[in-house]
């Protein structure tokens, strides 16, 4: 006799209202978890920025710098980490100081040690040697980007400014239409490299000053450009001591390209520079000079040379150089920095003071 199994009943589906409530509360919990995670992540990023900046300050203080400031306010949640620092002031061991009303640094939460700083406000540099008047720096737009490590080491920095004015009491202002400069990246000594490497670039457009109008070339310097690499570790010490140590350890600056465009004059130079025993620049640069004949012409027009002197200099230039593919006169001659003088071949041009007194 066969046994008929009892019928199994399938579970009843939850009422539609109950399922909707579960999904609603699950969504609330998920949103709360995401919000809590976002808040925790933002505060972690803010702490990373604060730690990196604190360690940078400690390193500068170890070198003898005095750093003071007002309140530090963190804001920007959730999209940016913004640090606003009131009345920062830095005083160097040599006595000069820098200060401004407020510094504002911003960073993305996922990269809190890569910061953008607004530098458009006025900056004051005081305490200069020989009781020189203070320098005030103003710009319509000035920003800096900087990347540091959690230990406060500067890896890379870039400054960009438009309509930059550098003012000194009792002096005419120096004006720069556009400035773009970078420091870094830092490459530590390793493998075949025995010295630390640090790149430097500078590009300034339309540099003008009333004193330039008194020169034969007149007008603004249309372009000043520099690309180089600094080799050697700069120790965490006062500037004069650090430069001595850097020089004695074999430190030098390799200029990959340095150029000047001023009126008819074009100068390109490259080479290696170091410091002598008195901390004056020394070295030899291979240079290419275009438009020297135009400079002679300008000097004749301004009355600095008479026709006879001008003719003699033109003959000398013709013997030293030749016309290039662009039809401009070109001279290839070394620029020497030696014994405290900058010389063009055998001709001394101007004295070179020590970098620090």
WOGI-V418272 format. One record per pair of residues at least 12 apart in sequence whose C-alpha atoms are under 8 Angstrom apart, sorted by sequence separation. I is the first residue (numbers start at 0). J is the second residue. D is the distance in Angstrom with one decimal. If there is no record, write none. Layout:
BEGIN
i:I j:J d:D
i:I j:J d:D
END
This chain:
BEGIN
i:71 j:83 d:5.7
i:72 j:84 d:6.6
i:86 j:98 d:7.0
i:87 j:99 d:6.1
i:104 j:116 d:4.4
i:123 j:135 d:4.8
i:144 j:156 d:5.5
i:145 j:157 d:6.5
i:162 j:174 d:6.9
i:163 j:175 d:5.1
i:185 j:197 d:4.9
i:207 j:219 d:4.4
i:233 j:245 d:5.7
i:256 j:268 d:5.9
i:257 j:269 d:6.2
i:270 j:282 d:7.8
i:271 j:283 d:6.4
i:332 j:344 d:6.2
i:339 j:351 d:4.8
i:71 j:84 d:4.7
i:86 j:99 d:5.9
i:87 j:100 d:6.9
i:103 j:116 d:5.7
i:104 j:117 d:6.8
i:122 j:135 d:5.7
i:123 j:136 d:6.5
i:143 j:156 d:7.0
i:144 j:157 d:5.2
i:162 j:175 d:5.9
i:163 j:176 d:6.3
i:184 j:197 d:6.0
i:185 j:198 d:7.3
i:206 j:219 d:5.3
i:207 j:220 d:6.5
i:232 j:245 d:6.3
i:256 j:269 d:5.1
i:270 j:283 d:6.2
i:271 j:284 d:6.7
i:296 j:309 d:7.3
i:339 j:352 d:6.6
i:70 j:84 d:6.0
i:71 j:85 d:6.7
i:86 j:100 d:4.6
i:87 j:101 d:6.6
i:102 j:116 d:7.1
i:103 j:117 d:5.8
i:121 j:135 d:6.8
i:122 j:136 d:5.1
i:143 j:157 d:5.4
i:144 j:158 d:6.7
i:161 j:175 d:7.4
i:162 j:176 d:4.6
i:163 j:177 d:7.2
i:183 j:197 d:5.1
i:184 j:198 d:6.2
i:205 j:219 d:5.6
i:206 j:220 d:5.0
i:231 j:245 d:6.3
i:254 j:268 d:7.8
i:255 j:269 d:5.3
i:270 j:284 d:4.4
i:295 j:309 d:6.3
i:316 j:330 d:7.7
i:69 j:84 d:6.5
i:70 j:85 d:5.6
i:85 j:100 d:6.2
i:86 j:101 d:5.3
i:87 j:102 d:7.2
i:102 j:117 d:6.8
i:121 j:136 d:5.7
i:122 j:137 d:6.7
i:143 j:158 d:4.4
i:161 j:176 d:5.6
i:162 j:177 d:6.2
i:163 j:178 d:7.8
i:182 j:197 d:7.0
i:183 j:198 d:4.6
i:205 j:220 d:5.4
i:206 j:221 d:6.4
i:254 j:269 d:5.0
i:255 j:270 d:6.8
i:269 j:284 d:5.2
i:270 j:285 d:6.1
i:336 j:351 d:8.0
i:68 j:84 d:7.0
i:69 j:85 d:4.7
i:85 j:101 d:4.6
i:86 j:102 d:7.7
i:102 j:118 d:7.1
i:121 j:137 d:4.9
i:142 j:158 d:6.0
i:143 j:159 d:6.3
i:161 j:177 d:4.6
i:182 j:198 d:5.7
i:183 j:199 d:6.4
i:204 j:220 d:7.4
i:205 j:221 d:4.3
i:206 j:222 d:7.4
i:253 j:269 d:7.8
i:254 j:270 d:5.2
i:268 j:284 d:5.9
i:269 j:285 d:5.5
i:68 j:85 d:6.0
i:69 j:86 d:5.6
i:84 j:101 d:5.6
i:85 j:102 d:6.6
i:120 j:137 d:6.5
i:121 j:138 d:7.5
i:141 j:158 d:7.3
i:142 j:159 d:5.5
i:160 j:177 d:5.9
i:161 j:178 d:6.5
i:181 j:198 d:7.7
i:182 j:199 d:4.8
i:204 j:221 d:5.5
i:205 j:222 d:6.1
i:231 j:248 d:7.2
i:253 j:270 d:6.0
i:254 j:271 d:6.0
i:268 j:285 d:5.4
i:269 j:286 d:6.6
i:295 j:312 d:7.3
i:68 j:86 d:5.2
i:69 j:87 d:6.8
i:83 j:101 d:7.0
i:84 j:102 d:5.1
i:119 j:137 d:6.9
i:120 j:138 d:7.2
i:141 j:159 d:5.7
i:142 j:160 d:6.5
i:159 j:177 d:7.7
i:160 j:178 d:5.2
i:181 j:199 d:5.8
i:182 j:200 d:6.8
i:204 j:222 d:4.7
i:231 j:249 d:6.8
i:232 j:250 d:7.4
i:253 j:271 d:4.6
i:254 j:272 d:7.6
i:268 j:286 d:4.1
i:295 j:313 d:7.4
i:68 j:87 d:4.2
i:83 j:102 d:5.8
i:84 j:103 d:6.3
i:101 j:120 d:7.9
i:119 j:138 d:5.5
i:141 j:160 d:4.2
i:159 j:178 d:5.6
i:160 j:179 d:6.7
i:180 j:199 d:7.5
i:181 j:200 d:5.2
i:203 j:222 d:5.7
i:204 j:223 d:6.6
i:231 j:250 d:4.4
i:252 j:271 d:5.8
i:253 j:272 d:6.4
i:267 j:286 d:5.5
i:268 j:287 d:6.4
i:67 j:87 d:5.9
i:68 j:88 d:6.1
i:83 j:103 d:4.5
i:100 j:120 d:7.5
i:119 j:139 d:6.2
i:140 j:160 d:5.5
i:141 j:161 d:6.5
i:158 j:178 d:7.6
i:159 j:179 d:4.6
i:180 j:200 d:5.3
i:181 j:201 d:6.7
i:202 j:222 d:7.3
i:203 j:223 d:5.1
i:230 j:250 d:5.3
i:231 j:251 d:6.9
i:251 j:271 d:7.0
i:252 j:272 d:5.1
i:266 j:286 d:6.9
i:267 j:287 d:5.2
i:66 j:87 d:7.4
i:67 j:88 d:5.3
i:82 j:103 d:5.7
i:83 j:104 d:6.5
i:99 j:120 d:7.3
i:100 j:121 d:7.7
i:119 j:140 d:5.2
i:139 j:160 d:7.7
i:140 j:161 d:5.4
i:158 j:179 d:5.7
i:159 j:180 d:6.7
i:180 j:201 d:4.3
i:202 j:223 d:5.8
i:203 j:224 d:6.4
i:229 j:250 d:7.6
i:230 j:251 d:5.4
i:251 j:272 d:5.7
i:252 j:273 d:6.2
i:266 j:287 d:5.8
i:267 j:288 d:6.6
i:292 j:313 d:6.4
i:66 j:88 d:5.8
i:67 j:89 d:6.7
i:81 j:103 d:7.0
i:82 j:104 d:5.2
i:99 j:121 d:6.3
i:100 j:122 d:8.0
i:118 j:140 d:7.6
i:119 j:141 d:4.8
i:138 j:160 d:6.7
i:139 j:161 d:6.2
i:140 j:162 d:7.3
i:157 j:179 d:7.3
i:158 j:180 d:5.3
i:179 j:201 d:6.0
i:180 j:202 d:6.1
i:201 j:223 d:7.6
i:202 j:224 d:4.5
i:229 j:251 d:6.1
i:230 j:252 d:6.1
i:251 j:273 d:4.6
i:266 j:288 d:4.6
i:66 j:89 d:4.6
i:81 j:104 d:5.7
i:82 j:105 d:6.4
i:99 j:122 d:4.9
i:118 j:141 d:5.0
i:119 j:142 d:7.0
i:138 j:161 d:6.4
i:139 j:162 d:5.8
i:157 j:180 d:5.7
i:158 j:181 d:6.3
i:178 j:201 d:7.5
i:179 j:202 d:5.2
i:201 j:224 d:5.4
i:202 j:225 d:6.6
i:229 j:252 d:4.6
i:230 j:253 d:7.7
i:250 j:273 d:6.9
i:251 j:274 d:7.6
i:265 j:288 d:5.7
i:266 j:289 d:6.4
i:65 j:89 d:5.6
i:66 j:90 d:6.5
i:81 j:105 d:4.4
i:98 j:122 d:5.9
i:99 j:123 d:6.4
i:117 j:141 d:6.4
i:118 j:142 d:5.3
i:138 j:162 d:5.5
i:139 j:163 d:7.0
i:157 j:181 d:4.2
i:178 j:202 d:5.9
i:179 j:203 d:6.5
i:200 j:224 d:7.6
i:201 j:225 d:5.0
i:228 j:252 d:5.8
i:229 j:253 d:6.4
i:264 j:288 d:7.3
i:265 j:289 d:5.0
i:292 j:316 d:7.2
i:64 j:89 d:6.7
i:65 j:90 d:5.0
i:80 j:105 d:5.6
i:81 j:106 d:6.6
i:97 j:122 d:7.1
i:98 j:123 d:5.4
i:117 j:142 d:4.8
i:118 j:143 d:7.0
i:138 j:163 d:4.4
i:156 j:181 d:5.6
i:157 j:182 d:6.3
i:178 j:203 d:4.5
i:200 j:225 d:5.4
i:201 j:226 d:6.6
i:227 j:252 d:6.8
i:228 j:253 d:5.3
i:264 j:289 d:5.8
i:265 j:290 d:6.4
i:291 j:316 d:7.6
i:64 j:90 d:5.6
i:65 j:91 d:6.5
i:79 j:105 d:6.6
i:80 j:106 d:5.2
i:97 j:123 d:5.6
i:98 j:124 d:6.8
i:116 j:142 d:5.6
i:117 j:143 d:6.7
i:137 j:163 d:5.9
i:138 j:164 d:6.1
i:155 j:181 d:7.4
i:156 j:182 d:5.1
i:177 j:203 d:5.7
i:178 j:204 d:6.5
i:199 j:225 d:7.7
i:200 j:226 d:4.5
i:227 j:253 d:5.4
i:228 j:254 d:6.7
i:263 j:289 d:7.8
i:264 j:290 d:4.7
i:64 j:91 d:4.7
i:65 j:92 d:7.9
i:79 j:106 d:5.8
i:80 j:107 d:6.1
i:96 j:123 d:8.0
i:97 j:124 d:4.6
i:115 j:142 d:6.9
i:116 j:143 d:5.0
i:136 j:163 d:7.3
i:137 j:164 d:5.2
i:155 j:182 d:5.5
i:156 j:183 d:6.5
i:176 j:203 d:7.6
i:177 j:204 d:5.1
i:199 j:226 d:5.9
i:200 j:227 d:6.4
i:227 j:254 d:4.3
i:228 j:255 d:7.7
i:246 j:273 d:7.0
i:263 j:290 d:5.2
i:264 j:291 d:6.2
i:45 j:73 d:7.4
i:63 j:91 d:6.8
i:64 j:92 d:5.7
i:79 j:107 d:4.9
i:80 j:108 d:6.0
i:96 j:124 d:5.5
i:97 j:125 d:6.6
i:115 j:143 d:5.7
i:116 j:144 d:6.2
i:136 j:164 d:5.7
i:137 j:165 d:6.6
i:155 j:183 d:4.3
i:175 j:203 d:6.9
i:176 j:204 d:5.8
i:177 j:205 d:7.2
i:198 j:226 d:7.8
i:199 j:227 d:5.3
i:226 j:254 d:6.1
i:227 j:255 d:5.1
i:246 j:274 d:6.2
i:263 j:291 d:7.6
i:63 j:92 d:5.4
i:78 j:107 d:6.9
i:79 j:108 d:5.8
i:95 j:124 d:7.0
i:96 j:125 d:5.2
i:115 j:144 d:4.4
i:136 j:165 d:4.7
i:154 j:183 d:5.9
i:155 j:184 d:4.8
i:175 j:204 d:6.5
i:176 j:205 d:5.4
i:198 j:227 d:5.9
i:199 j:228 d:5.8
i:225 j:254 d:7.4
i:226 j:255 d:5.6
i:227 j:256 d:6.9
i:246 j:275 d:7.9
i:264 j:293 d:7.2
i:62 j:92 d:8.0
i:78 j:108 d:7.0
i:95 j:125 d:5.5
i:96 j:126 d:6.1
i:114 j:144 d:5.6
i:115 j:145 d:6.5
i:135 j:165 d:5.8
i:136 j:166 d:6.3
i:154 j:184 d:5.3
i:155 j:185 d:6.9
i:175 j:205 d:5.8
i:176 j:206 d:6.7
i:198 j:228 d:4.3
i:199 j:229 d:7.2
i:225 j:255 d:7.9
i:226 j:256 d:5.2
i:263 j:293 d:5.7
i:264 j:294 d:6.8
i:80 j:111 d:7.1
i:95 j:126 d:4.2
i:113 j:144 d:7.2
i:114 j:145 d:5.3
i:134 j:165 d:6.7
i:135 j:166 d:5.0
i:154 j:185 d:5.1
i:174 j:205 d:8.0
i:175 j:206 d:4.6
i:197 j:228 d:5.5
i:198 j:229 d:6.1
i:225 j:256 d:5.8
i:226 j:257 d:6.3
i:263 j:294 d:6.7
i:94 j:126 d:5.8
i:95 j:127 d:5.3
i:113 j:145 d:5.8
i:114 j:146 d:6.3
i:134 j:166 d:5.6
i:135 j:167 d:6.4
i:153 j:185 d:7.7
i:174 j:206 d:5.8
i:175 j:207 d:6.5
i:196 j:228 d:6.5
i:197 j:229 d:5.0
i:224 j:256 d:7.7
i:225 j:257 d:4.3
i:94 j:127 d:7.3
i:95 j:128 d:7.8
i:112 j:145 d:8.0
i:113 j:146 d:4.3
i:134 j:167 d:4.9
i:173 j:206 d:7.3
i:174 j:207 d:5.3
i:196 j:229 d:5.7
i:197 j:230 d:6.5
i:224 j:257 d:5.6
i:225 j:258 d:6.5
i:112 j:146 d:5.7
i:113 j:147 d:6.8
i:133 j:167 d:6.0
i:134 j:168 d:7.6
i:173 j:207 d:6.1
i:174 j:208 d:6.5
i:196 j:230 d:4.7
i:223 j:257 d:7.8
i:224 j:258 d:5.2
i:41 j:76 d:6.9
i:45 j:80 d:6.0
i:112 j:147 d:5.6
i:132 j:167 d:6.2
i:133 j:168 d:6.9
i:173 j:208 d:5.1
i:195 j:230 d:5.6
i:196 j:231 d:6.5
i:223 j:258 d:5.9
i:224 j:259 d:6.6
i:243 j:278 d:7.4
i:41 j:77 d:6.6
i:44 j:80 d:7.3
i:112 j:148 d:6.7
i:132 j:168 d:5.9
i:172 j:208 d:6.6
i:194 j:230 d:5.8
i:195 j:231 d:4.9
i:196 j:232 d:8.0
i:222 j:258 d:7.7
i:223 j:259 d:4.8
i:242 j:278 d:7.5
i:292 j:328 d:7.0
i:112 j:149 d:7.4
i:171 j:208 d:7.1
i:194 j:231 d:4.7
i:195 j:232 d:5.6
i:222 j:259 d:5.8
i:223 j:260 d:6.6
i:290 j:327 d:6.6
i:291 j:328 d:7.3
i:38 j:76 d:8.0
i:171 j:209 d:6.8
i:194 j:232 d:6.8
i:222 j:260 d:5.0
i:289 j:327 d:6.5
i:290 j:328 d:5.9
i:291 j:329 d:7.7
i:38 j:77 d:7.4
i:41 j:80 d:7.3
i:220 j:259 d:7.7
i:221 j:260 d:5.6
i:222 j:261 d:7.0
i:289 j:328 d:5.7
i:290 j:329 d:6.9
i:37 j:77 d:7.3
i:220 j:260 d:6.2
i:221 j:261 d:5.6
i:289 j:329 d:4.5
i:220 j:261 d:4.6
i:221 j:262 d:7.5
i:288 j:329 d:5.6
i:289 j:330 d:6.5
i:219 j:261 d:7.0
i:220 j:262 d:7.2
i:287 j:329 d:6.8
i:288 j:330 d:5.1
i:219 j:262 d:7.9
i:287 j:330 d:5.7
i:288 j:331 d:6.4
i:218 j:262 d:7.3
i:287 j:331 d:4.6
i:288 j:332 d:7.9
i:216 j:261 d:7.2
i:217 j:262 d:7.6
i:286 j:331 d:5.8
i:287 j:332 d:6.6
i:216 j:262 d:5.9
i:285 j:331 d:7.5
i:286 j:332 d:5.7
i:216 j:263 d:7.7
i:285 j:332 d:6.6
i:286 j:333 d:5.6
i:285 j:333 d:4.8
i:286 j:334 d:6.4
i:284 j:333 d:5.6
i:285 j:334 d:6.3
i:283 j:333 d:6.7
i:284 j:334 d:5.0
i:283 j:334 d:5.8
i:284 j:335 d:6.5
i:283 j:335 d:4.8
i:282 j:335 d:6.2
i:283 j:336 d:6.2
i:281 j:335 d:7.6
i:282 j:336 d:5.1
i:281 j:336 d:4.5
i:282 j:337 d:6.6
i:194 j:250 d:7.7
i:280 j:336 d:6.4
i:281 j:337 d:5.1
i:280 j:337 d:7.6
i:281 j:338 d:7.5
i:281 j:339 d:7.6
i:280 j:339 d:7.3
i:279 j:339 d:6.1
i:51 j:112 d:7.0
i:45 j:108 d:7.5
i:48 j:111 d:5.3
i:44 j:108 d:5.4
i:47 j:111 d:6.4
i:48 j:112 d:5.6
i:44 j:109 d:7.1
i:47 j:112 d:7.1
i:44 j:110 d:7.7
i:45 j:111 d:7.0
i:41 j:108 d:6.0
i:44 j:111 d:5.5
i:40 j:108 d:7.6
i:280 j:351 d:7.1
i:279 j:351 d:6.4
i:279 j:352 d:6.0
i:280 j:353 d:7.4
i:279 j:353 d:4.3
i:280 j:354 d:7.9
i:278 j:353 d:5.0
i:279 j:354 d:6.1
i:277 j:353 d:6.2
i:278 j:354 d:5.9
i:278 j:355 d:7.2
i:216 j:294 d:6.8
i:215 j:294 d:7.3
i:216 j:297 d:6.5
i:215 j:297 d:5.6
i:216 j:298 d:7.9
i:215 j:298 d:5.3
i:215 j:301 d:6.3
i:58 j:151 d:7.3
i:54 j:149 d:7.5
i:55 j:150 d:7.1
i:56 j:151 d:7.6
i:51 j:147 d:6.9
i:54 j:150 d:5.6
i:55 j:151 d:3.9
i:51 j:148 d:6.3
i:54 j:151 d:4.6
i:55 j:152 d:6.5
i:51 j:149 d:4.4
i:53 j:151 d:7.3
i:55 j:153 d:8.0
i:50 j:149 d:6.6
i:51 j:150 d:5.8
i:52 j:151 d:6.2
i:50 j:150 d:7.9
i:51 j:151 d:4.9
i:48 j:149 d:7.9
i:47 j:149 d:7.0
i:239 j:355 d:6.2
i:238 j:355 d:7.8
i:93 j:237 d:7.8
i:92 j:237 d:6.4
i:93 j:238 d:7.9
i:62 j:235 d:5.1
i:63 j:236 d:7.2
i:61 j:235 d:7.0
i:62 j:236 d:4.5
i:63 j:237 d:6.5
i:61 j:236 d:7.5
i:62 j:237 d:5.7
i:59 j:235 d:7.7
i:58 j:235 d:7.4
END
